[in-house]
Amino acid sequence: MKTVYAGLVAALAASVLAIGCGGKDKMTVAEFVNKGYELQLKHEATAAPLHIKFDEETADLALTDKLPAEVTDTLTKLFDEEDFFAGELNGIAAPKEVKDIQREAVAALRADAAYGRKVVGALSNEATLGDLGAAYENDEGVAVETRRENACKSMQKLADENGIKVGMNC
């Protein structure tokens, strides 16, 4: 009995030591990039029907035409999905050497979602397709989109520098 107990204590101590010293539970850069890419693909698959719906809702509109009411609902769902993606990316236990890239990617995604919600919230019942476009063509809209694109490119650069074959959609 004493031997079994000593064996259990030794096994427990070894596993705690392995975790504390970066044993098998520590994610590698490759695992982080691959997990991030997997989440991006999942996000794109979830967002694709919403993009299609938005395109259908606005396909026949001129810039001066009033937006259909359902456009704001579709956009809100897109921004909710963007925020969900940010949360999932944030939930990855990234290695220390990529924590800054992860933080910036999450912050850029959340800023994009927040800006989108702000735009949707500011749309009046008389808003046109041109009004919506103008909200993304101003300095703030361009800055938010550029930040998101740069964060994605940083993830791709990390993959490229480490010989990891992924194709981030930036």
SULVEN-V381744 format. One record per residue. PSI is psi in whole degrees, 0 to 359 (* if undefined). OMEGA is omega in radians with two decimals (999 if undefined). Layout:
# SULVEN-V381744
psi | omega
PSI | OMEGA
PSI | OMEGA
This chain:
# SULVEN-V381744
psi | omega
316 | 3.13
321 | -3.14
317 | 3.12
315 | -3.14
316 | 3.13
322 | 3.11
318 | 3.10
316 | 3.12
317 | 3.14
318 | 3.13
316 | 3.12
315 | 3.12
319 | 3.14
319 | -3.13
322 | 3.07
317 | 3.12
318 | 3.14
318 | 3.12
314 | -3.12
331 | -3.11
16 | 3.10
42 | 3.10
208 | -3.04
341 | -3.12
350 | -3.13
126 | -3.12
139 | 3.08
168 | 3.08
317 | 3.14
316 | 3.11
320 | 3.12
310 | -3.13
314 | -3.14
321 | 3.10
317 | 3.09
319 | 3.12
318 | 3.10
317 | 3.11
323 | 3.10
316 | 3.12
319 | 3.11
316 | 3.11
314 | -3.13
321 | 3.12
323 | 3.12
321 | -3.09
335 | -3.06
312 | 3.12
329 | 3.10
321 | 3.07
318 | 3.11
316 | 3.13
315 | 3.11
314 | 3.13
318 | 3.12
321 | -3.12
335 | -3.07
359 | -3.01
319 | -3.05
11 | -3.09
140 | 2.94
164 | -3.13
332 | -3.10
358 | 3.14
142 | 3.11
140 | 3.11
136 | 3.03
149 | -3.09
325 | -3.08
345 | 3.13
318 | -3.12
324 | 3.10
315 | 3.13
314 | 3.13
319 | 3.12
318 | 3.10
323 | 3.09
316 | -3.12
328 | 3.04
319 | 3.11
319 | 3.11
316 | 3.14
322 | 3.09
316 | 3.10
316 | 3.11
317 | 3.13
319 | 3.11
318 | 3.11
320 | 3.12
332 | -3.10
353 | 3.11
134 | 3.09
80 | -3.05
148 | 3.03
153 | -3.08
320 | -3.04
351 | 3.11
8 | -3.12
320 | -3.13
320 | 3.10
317 | 3.12
312 | -3.13
317 | -3.13
321 | 3.11
315 | 3.13
315 | -3.14
320 | 3.14
318 | 3.11
317 | 3.14
323 | 3.09
320 | 3.11
314 | 3.13
317 | -3.14
318 | 3.12
317 | 3.11
317 | 3.10
322 | 3.11
316 | 3.13
311 | -3.13
318 | 3.14
333 | -3.12
350 | -3.14
131 | 3.07
173 | 3.09
342 | -3.12
9 | -3.09
143 | -3.14
170 | 3.05
323 | 3.09
322 | 3.10
317 | 3.13
315 | 3.11
319 | -3.14
328 | 3.14
336 | 3.12
350 | -3.14
1 | 3.09
175 | -3.08
316 | -3.11
316 | 3.13
317 | 3.12
320 | -3.14
318 | 3.13
314 | -3.13
322 | 3.11
319 | 3.13
316 | 3.13
316 | -3.14
318 | 3.14
323 | 3.11
319 | 3.11
317 | 3.13
326 | 3.08
322 | 3.08
318 | 3.14
320 | 3.12
318 | 3.08
316 | 3.12
312 | -3.11
315 | -3.11
337 | -3.12
12 | 3.10
29 | -3.12
123 | -3.04
94 | 3.01
159 | 3.11
82 | 3.12
138 | 3.14
91 | -3.10
* | 999
